[in-house]
Amino acid sequence: MKKVYDSAADALEGVLSDGMLIAAGGFGLCGIPELLLQAIKESGAKNLTFASNNAGVDDFGIGILLQTRQVKKMISSYVGENAEFMRQYLSGELELEFTPQGTLAERMRAGGCGIPGFYTKTGVGTQIAEGKEVKNFDGQDYILERGIVADLSIVKAWKADDTGNLVFRKTARNFNPPAAMCGKICIAEVEEIVPRGELDGDAIHLPGIYVHRIIKGTHEKRIEQRTTRKREDA
Amino acid sequence: MAWDRNQMAARAAQELEDGMYVNLGIGIPTLVANYVGDKDITLQSENGMLGMGPFPIEGDEDPDLINAGKQTITELNRTAYFDSATSFGMIRGGKIAAAILGAMEVAQNGDLANWMIPGKLVKGMGGAMDLVAGVGRVIVVMDHTSKHGDSKLLKECTLPLTGKAVVDRIITNLGVLDVVEGGLRIVECADGVSEEELRAATEATIV
């Protein structure tokens, strides 16, 4: 079975449609599927819901789809870096489901693992708990959260082999594995595709069973906050 | 006289013990790392890293290596990376000994508000709700009063909560207080601050 596609647009062919729920990997601008987001923008698909920890910045990441009004709803934990997001949300044009970061990661992981819901103490007694079932285990309250099964997952990895086994690099792993797991179809964009046998089977971060299509591309990998120290301080 | 930001961070660092795995929030809590001295502390960054190092030397920034505040950082020889679900598994599972966080308001029963001002600022809770619900000990570091001089240590929070009855200790520019049965207990006053001044600046019940 062929998993390697020529471009992001090719990989999206036949699997992207209006109104979809898309799970996207990345944290801030780190490890985001920037090429697939650009291709989704160019496709013109609209009324999309994104399960993604953040919403990018105005001109990069999911932010580029907010500019073109292709996003109907975000399921996120933190959207503080995006002025256009704020404007659309405060004016009621954009729906937002705030989900605590760990709950969002677990909702993706659970959805991918066949677990439709789970109990967590995160958010008990807060706005997040409103309307959710509360259950007491061993004297402590927990709330019921639902697993997420996405129509499509888009993720970014460092390396893949042609069977879809993925290796991530440093903190660019973040939400990519759980986002990949929860999709009915998962497309991964990577920096390098190697022939099968070249990746160490003991060092695969995400097995290829979760990955259906792969593209290789050149990534901008923008830095959101460049913080450094002077050489003489080191 | 009262503590400045660095003195508050230095005081917070005294809460950390050798061998602890710790999560530091954004702002003053980040400065705590400068004051741990010889203690063997492992910093967790909830975007998927244990063993967080200092900022990189100019020119060595790596876009694949950031902390939870999206800042470029470095790794150490002990660093381990993992995905976000695993990261919050260790947070929710109580494996992280302590979190040091900023706050907008703390109530005398330990309620914490630090994520939202209704109608004004919509940023999100990020990982704060998971951290305060899951870690062993929650230490808040914040100014004792708002810019307008109002106490941020309250009988009840007015802002939407991040967690209910989750705070263990509060370190402010005026002193250190613990959340105990019936209210807050003064642990110590900052340099040059009297107990009377600390009480006068506190709306919460002091027991």
Interface residues (C-beta under 8 A of the other chain):
Chain A: F27 G28 L29 C30 G31 N53 S76 S77 Y78 V79 G80 E81 M86 Y89 L90 L96 F98 P100 Q101 G102 T103 L104 A105 E106 M108 R109 T120 K121 T122 G123 V124 G125 T126 Q127 I128 W158 F168 R169 K170 T171 A172 R173 N174 F175 N176 P177 P178 H205 K221 R222 I223 E224 Q225 R226 T227 T228 R229 K230 R231 A234
Chain B: S45 E46 N47 G48 M49 P54 F55 P56 I57 E58 G59 D60 E61 D62 P63 D64 L65 I66 N67 A68 G69 K70 Q71 T72 I73 E75 Y81 F82 D83 S84 A85 S87 F88 G89 I91 R92 D111 M116 V122 K123 G124 M125 G126 G127 A128 M129 D130 A133 G134 P160 L161 T162 G163 K164 A165
